[in-house]
Amino acid sequence: MSNSTERFLLFSLGKEDYGMPLLTVREVIAIPNVTPIPHSPSHFLGLMNLRGQVISVLDLRQKLGIKPTGSGEASVIICDLAPLCLGVVVDSINSVLAPEEGSISDPPDSKVARNVEYITGVCRNGDKLVLLVDISKALSVEDVRAIKKAA
């Protein structure tokens, strides 16, 4: 698949803009009732019921150490990361971006910035930079274990 057809769902975490491949997004919902799971990482909020399917919910802001804006627009992105299905809490959903071919730069060098393995690239949206993320790479072994244990 060429980059020119790839589209990204843009969302905010704190003051920054992020994007994830639209192909991994199943839907976007309001923050649901979440059942907490004891002894799980603090960013692992617990489980939700989505039309009979039990889905783990993770606060991406806590996971990445970003202070929530408290804007009241927080949403959950339901990601299809076969075989996992995961709900990810973000501050707000912004738009869908189809970057022009060649407009996506390489991610920052991991020697310069720590914990950037999950950033797949950087692209420009107007005058802002958008970090493109791979949610499955942002999950630690501990996260995957908590999700599988919860399921």
Order of alpha helices (4+ residues) and beta strands (2+ residues): beta-beta-beta-beta-beta-alpha-beta-beta-beta-beta-beta-beta-alpha-alpha
